[in-house]
Amino acid sequence: MDSIIKITNLSKIYRVGSEKVVALQDVNLELKKGEFCCFLGTSGSGKSTLLNVLAGLEKPSKGSIKIKNVPVEKLSEKKLAEFRQKNIGFIFQSYNLVNYLNAVENVSLPLVFKGASKKERIKKSIDILKAVGLPRHLRHKPTQMSGGQQQRVGIARAFVTNPDIVFADEPTGNLDSKTSKEVLDLMISLSKENDRTLIMVTHDINIAKRADKIVYILDGKVERVEERNVEGTYEQN
Amino acid sequence: MKISDIFSMSFKNLMRRKIRTLLTLIGVLIGTTSITVMMSIGVGMDKSVNEQLRSFGSLNTIQVYGSSFYFYSDDGENNEKQKLDDDAVLKFSQIKGVEAVSPELEAHLRITSGNYEAHVSMVGIDPSIMELFDYNIEKGRLLNENDDGAIVFGSNVPNYFYNPRDSGEMGYRMFMIDGEPPVDVLNDNLKMFYNSYHFGEEVGRERGYNVYGVGVLRQNWENDYRAYINIDYLKKIMKDNDRKQRQQAQSDEVFSPMGRSSNSQSDEYSKVLVKAKDLNDVERIQQVIKDMGYNAYSLAEMRNETNKIMMIIQAILGALGAISLLVAALGITNTMYMSIYERTKEIGVIKVLGCYLSDIRKIFLVEAALIGLIGGVIGMALSYIISSTINFAASYFMGSMDPGQEQIKISISIIPIWLVFFAIGFAILVGVVAGYFPSRRAMKISALEAIRNE
């Protein structure tokens, strides 16, 4: 499989007053197209920082990130926005739907930013909302839906632009275990169907066990990387 | 993002917090209304002053008189008296921007009809340009070319006729405007005498000229007390008179300096009217004529003086309104900052979803501009209501003060169409300016805000 993300010597250092806090230190990682990858670690391990830097939400202090051979850290704000529109979907822990917009309007937001026509937007949004199992909640506002339903809308919003890479930041963190499983199944099937790369941050080993690749992160460093083999067990490489 | 999407997003945001939007709107509304009403009063005053000036005569006209004193040019040479003759008329007509030049000759003549007579200030004028110089006819017609002996009377002149045998009446007649004049100037037979006062005792022997009235002018401050006649005809009469005077002087062997001086002046006009094509040229043309050494007067000069005062009044009134709009602008800024503060997370999310920074800025600028626009439009409606209320009240109270005229319409406050567009445009501009810094703040919100969990 082709490499889609290549991280070399990545470091992120925060300055808090006069003190330096090292969030990421010398991370080297390569992710393949169509892969489901989990960043596993405890809170404060730096897994979320890694995701944010990958998604271009934060600039790295050192090192480089190439997504589809584009050095993300060097892009201007405008190019970055364009890059996100084309290539990236994002799923949040607390769903982050816009409260005054209904499901269809929320899902069509990324298409609105792209400048798509209203007709196209609505068609694509309805299609994907049906695909995530919410055909009867098209006109519902977020406050009229359960957590699981809201996250389904969030997933629909992330996948509606057909991105190559979908980032998910603890997507099941606010859900009960049954709903968590359903949501996880949905994300995996949507990304596998179209050979999309799914990168998820979690602290839950049971969720991580569903991934093709588990990246263990500890104190800002990649501790080890395990890949699932054909038997379903993981081996370190 | 498409512009329509930016507008619909901004509008939705405004509608989300109706009360806050409404309160901000009221601020803008009061601001635009006070600016508009204040300025409308300025415009109304300006217009009424201009109308008053216009009733004094045409604003485009410059009155030129010969210099009564010797003219000293700047270089100290060439000290000569400027004569108001045909050369001068030609020179005036060649000044850029001059539409027409009308030389006038004035003579004091006596007109009789039956037992009645009147002493009239008779102005010789070129009949072809009467209309151009805004002589408006009330009854009959203006002068035609070649109608020698035809007279157009100023509106007050027919009241001058009196019977010299009823001593003392003359003084009263002039003020008895309401009563019918004893002579119908348009239909009765008239005779005109060249009436130099030192010739008075010989009047009875004079034959006089047969003249007839053709029209009466509409009331106008400038020409109410004059009568108008073809200038060539008047020149002829004056020459006749000169000759007679000289004969008289010779036969009486009396040295008459008056006769001689009037002879030497017969090629000079008493006054020349110069009409400018454009009102804005009047001052320049007037200056050119003054530089030639003539005395020149115009109402435009007076108008410019009043304009300056009016501009100051308008500026003060406008500034009063502007202050309230400034306060409204602060209201918009405050509202926008609060709204952005509340929506920090949402702005972070739309950034993560790929919204351009420029679009984020546009959303907030449009939001602020919409507050300005809506406030401006409602403010205009309110201004019209207030304006017509002011005018109604003014007509009601001031109209009843003057019992002679019944319910005249007084417009103290006038809202011209340009003021409508100006006020709405200004309100939008204020909105955009007020929204500028908040929108920059929105742009700078980090995408990481979306991740932060509270």
Interface residues (C-beta under 8 A of the other chain):
Chain A: S48 N52 A55 L57 E58 E77 K78 A81 E82 R84 Q85 I88 F90 F92 Q93 S94 N96 V98 Y100 L101 L109 P110 V112 F113 K114 G115 R157 T161 D169
Chain B: M1 K2 D5 M9 K12 R16 K345 E346 V349 I350 K351 V352 L353 G354 C355 Y356 L357 S358 D359 S446 A447 L448 A450 I451 N453
